[in-house]
Amino acid sequence: MSLNTFGHLFRVTTWGESHGPAIGCTVDGCPPGITLTEADLQPWLDKRKPGQNKFTTQRKEPDEVRILSGVFGGVTTGTPIQLMIENTDQRSKDYGDIAQAFRPGHADITYHQKYGVRDYRGGGRSSARETAARVAAGGVARAALAAMLPGLRITGYMVQMGTKGIDRARLDLASIEDNPFWCPDLVAASDWADYLDGLRLAHNSVGAVIEVVASGVPAGLGAPLYGKLDSDLAAAMMSINAVKGVEIGEGMGAARLTGVENADEMRMGPDGVEFRTNHAGGILGGISSGQDVVVRFAVKPTSSILTPRATVNAAGQEIDLVTKGRHDPCVGIRAVPVGEAMMACVLLDHLLLDRGQTGGVRGIIG
C-alpha cells in the first residue's frame, strides 16, 4: 500500500496495524538541535490513549512511545526520527466473525475491493489505532514549533456531539480538561454524559464535531495556488479516520452570509493591522493573516456497534452482523488530540516552506 506519507518538508510516514506487534512513524525533515525526549512526547499520547473512562474503548494500551533514531544527547540531529508504540492489548478473537464479512460503515469492503486482501483484526491499517502514530509525530512538531515560534498555542475541543452543541456564551477553554469530552462548556459536557450513556447502553454510537484553534500563527504561511495553508489543513484533517467533513473559519456557514457580513474589516492598531472579525479562520487566499487559525471537522458515528446491521459476506451472501470487540461510542472524543497533532504538523511544514521561499521577509504596512 502506498501513500502513507504526508507533508512537504516536514514529512511523516506512519506504519503498522491495529493488532500487529507495534505501530509507529518515521518523521523526516525535523530541524536539528531541537530538544526532544520521550517524556516530551508522552503527554500528548496520554491524551489520546484508550481506556481512560467509560466513554471510550476499554482496550488498555499504555501507548508508551520509544525514540529509535534521529535524537542524540537529547536533541534532534536532523536525520529521520523513528518512533515506535507497542500494541499490548490485542483481542483478535473478537474479530473472527468478520473475517469473511464486511462491517457496514467500515473500510472492510473497500479494502477488499481494492487489494483483494485485508487484515480484519480491528480493521488493520484502517483502524483509528493508527492515529497514535500521528499524535507522536505531532509531539515532534510541537517541540520544533515551541523553539521556533514560542508564542504559538494549539487547542482542540469538542463543540458538538450528535445534535447537541455547546453554548459559545459559556465557552471556557480552561475547563477543557475537566471533563471526559474535552468540552469547553461544562453544562454541555454534563448533558453529553447522560446522552452518551444512553446510546452506549442501547448498543449505539454518535458523531461529533471537533474545533482546533492555533493562536500566535504568524502572517505569511501558505502559498497560492496549490500550496494553500487551508488546503493542506483540510487534507490533513480529512485524512483522520472517520472524518467526513472539514471547514475553515466560517466554513459552510459562509454560504448564509452576505458580503457585508463575511468580510473581515481591518483597522490599524498600535502593533499593526487589526481585524474586527475572523470569519476567514485566519487564512486569506491560502495564506495565514496573523489571526487565529480555526479548523473544524466532523467525525461520523462509530460503525462498530452491537446492534445487528444488514450486510454481505465475501461469498456474496446477505447476512445480519453484530460487531463485537471494544469500541468508542463516540470516536470524536479521542479525535481531539489527533486534530491538534495534525495542526502542529501542517503548521511546522508551512513554516519551513516559508523560510525556504521567503526567508521570513514580510511586506511592510504603514
N, C-alpha and C positions, 0 to 999 in steps of 0.2 A: 504494500500500500504506500503510495506516495503522498506528497503534500501534507506532511506532518510538521512543517516549519512555518513560523510567522515572523514578521519583522523584516526590516531592510538592513540596517547596520547593527542594531541590537536584535539578534536572531535567536529564537527559541525553538528547539525541536523536542517534542515530547515523545515518550516511548512507554510501552508496557500495556498490560491488560488488567482488568478488574480482579481476576482470580489467578494471575500469574505470580511468580515469586516476588516481583517488585515492579514499581513504576518509577518514572523519573524524567529528567530532561537534560539536554545539553544547551548551555547558554553561551553563545559566541558573540563577541563584539563589546563585552563589558570593558570600560576603560580600566587601565592598570592603576594600582595604588589606592583602590577603594577598600576601606576597612570592611572585612566580611568574615564572619564566623557562622557556624551552625546555629549558635544562640541568637544571631541576628535574624535568621530565617524562621526559627521555630514558632515564635509568637503568631505569625501570620497563618501558619499551618494549623496551629491550635484553634484559631477562629473557625476554620473550615472543617475540622475533623469530625467524623460521625460519632453518634452515641452520647452526645453531651446532655441531651434532655429527651423527654418523651415525644417531642415533636419532630425528631429526626430519626433516621435509620438507627437501629440498635446494633449494627455492626460495630465492633470495638477495634478501632485501629489507632495506635499511638501516633501514626504519621510522623515518625521521627526522621528528619532529613539528614543525610550524610553528604558532605562535600568530598568528592573523589579526585577532583583535579581543578586547576585554574586558580588556586589560592595557595600562597606561601607566606609564612610568617604573619598570618592574619590579614593579608591584603591581597587583592586580585592581581594577577600577573599579566593580564591582557590576553591570555590564552583561554581556550574553551573551558568552561566551568561545568563539570559533570555533577549532577545532583541525583541522589537515589533515595527512594522511600520504600521500605519493605512492606509487602502485604502479609499480615499475620493472622487475620481472622476470616479466611475464606470459608464459605459453606457451599461448595459447588454442588453437593447433592440436592440442594433446594431447586436447582435448575434442570434436573433430569427430565421433568415433564415437558420442557420446552426445547429439548434437543432437536426434535423434529417438528416443532410447531412454532408459529410466528405470533408474538405478542402484539395485539392491536396498539397502535400508537408508538411502538418501538421501531428501532432501525433493523430489527431482525430480518424482515422481509427484503429490505433494500440491500443490505449487505449480502444476503443470499443471491439476490437477483444480479448484483454487480460482480461478485467474486466467486460465487459457487461454493463458498466455504465460509463458515463463521464460528467464532468462539462464543457459544451460547451461555457460558458461565458468567452470569451477571452482566451480560451484554458485551463482554470482552473489551474491545477498543472503543466501542460506542458508549461505555459506561461513564457516568459522571465522576467515577473514581479518577479518571484521567486529569480532572481539574486540580487535583492536589499538586501535580507537577507544575501547572501554571502558577499556582499560588507560591510555590517555591521560587520559580523564575521571577515572579513579581517582587519577592523579597530582595532578590539581587538588584532589580531595577530600582526599588525604593532606596537601597543603600547608596547606589550611584546618584540618584536624584537628590538625596539628602546632602551629599557632598557638593554637588554642582548647583543645586537650587534649594538652599536650606529653608527658604520660606514656603516651599510647596507643601500642600496638605491634600491628601486624598481621603474622602469619606464616603462610604457607601451605607445605604439603609433601605429597608423595605417601605414602600409607600402605599402598597395595595395588596390585599390578599383576597382573591376571588372578587366579589363585588364590593368589598369593604375597604375603603381608603382612609388615609389619615386626614386629620383636620390641620391644615397648614398653619392655622392660627395658634395651634398648640405645639408646633414643631420645636423640639428641644434636642439639639444634637448631643448634649451631654447625657441624655437618657438612653442613647442607642444601646449601650452595653448593659443596661439594667433590666433587660427582658430577653427572652429566647428568640425574638424575631428580628433583632437589630432594627427596631422600630423607634423613630424619634417622637412618637406620640404615645405616652403610657396609657391613656384612656383607650386608644385604638388597640394597643397591644393586649390589654385585658379582654377586650371584646373578641379579638382574634383567637385567644387561647380557648375560650369556650366554643367558638365556631369550629376550630380545627379539631378539638377533642371530639365533637360530634361527628365530623367527617371521618376521623380515624376509626372510631368505633363502628361506623357504618361501612367500613371497608372501602372508603372513597378517598379522593385526593382533590387538591385545588391548586390553581395557578397563582402567580404573584407578579408584581412589578417592582423592580429594584431601581433606585436612583443612585448614581455615583457622581460626586462633585469634586473637582480638582480646583483648589484656590491657590493663588500665587503662581499661576502659569504665565510666563512672560508673553508679550505680544510677539508675533512673528513665526510661530511654529506651524508647519504645514506649508504646502506649495501647490499652486494650480498647475494643471487641472486634474492630473491623475495621481497627485500625491497629497490630496487634501487631508488635513488632520481629522475632519469629521468622517471622511470615507474610511480611513484606517480604524478609527474608533468604532464605527458601525460594524465593520468586518470583524474586528476583534470580539466585540460583544456578541454578534450573531453566531460566532464560532463556538460559543459556550454551549454545552449540552443542554437541550430542552428550551433554548431561547428561540422565540418565534417572531419577535419584533423589537426594533431599536429606534429611538428617536433622540435628536439633539435639541436641547433648548425647548422651545415651544412644541417642536415636533409636529405630529399630526394636528395638534390644536391650532397651528398657524393657518390652516385652511379655513378656520372660522373667523379669523381676524381680518380687519381692513388694513390697508397700508398705513393709515394714521396710527392705528393701534399697535402694529407689529414693529415698525421701525424703531430701533433703539436710539433715542435722541442723545446728542453729545453737547457738553459744555466744557470749558477749560476750568480746571481746578488748580489748587496750589501745587500739585505734583504732576500736572499734565492733563490729558483728556480724561473726562469722567462721563460715564454712561448713566443715563437715568433709569434704564431698564435693561433686562438681559433676555429678551425673547430669543435671541440668536444662540443662546447657550455658550457664549464665549468664543464663537467661531464665525468669521465672515469671509466668504469667498474661499473657504477651506483653510484659512489662516487664523491662528488664535489672536484675539483682540486685547488680551490682558485681563479680561473679566474671568469670572469663574467658568470653567468648562463643565457643562451639565449634560449628562447622558442618562437615559432611562432605557431599560429593556424588560420585555415581558417574557416570563417563564411559564411554559404550559404545565398543566397538572401532571403529576407523576402517573405514567401509564401502567406501572406495576401495582395492581390492586387485587384484593381478594374477591372482588365481585366478578362473577363469570361474564366473559365477553366473547362474542362470536368471532371466529377466525377460521383459518385453514391451516393444514399441516403441509409438510414437504411433499406428501403424496397427492395433494390436491383435495383431500377430504375436508368437509366442513365440520368443525368441532366447536365446543364451548371451552374456554380456557380460563383457569384461575391461576394467577401468577403468585407463586409462593416466594418466600425469602424475606429479607429485611429491607424496607424501602421508606423513603421520606414521604409523609403525607402531603408535604409542601416543599418541593425541592428548591423553591426560591429562597428558603431560609439560608441554606449553605451556599447559595449563589452570590451572596453579598460580598464575601472576601474574594471570590473569583473575579467579580466585576472590578473590584479595587485593583487586583493584580493586573488585569488586562489594561486598565487605565494607566498604571505605572509603566508597563512595558511599552505601550504606544507612545507615551509622553517622552520617555527616555530615548526611544528610537528617533522621534522627530527632533528632539534637542540635538542629538548627534548629527542628524541630517542637516539641520540648520547651521550648525557650526561648520560643517564641511562646505556648505554652499555660500554662506554669507560671512562666516567668521563672527557672527553675533552683531554685525553692524546693523543699525536701525535708522530709518528715516526720521528727521527732526521735525517736530511740530512746535511752533511758537518760538 
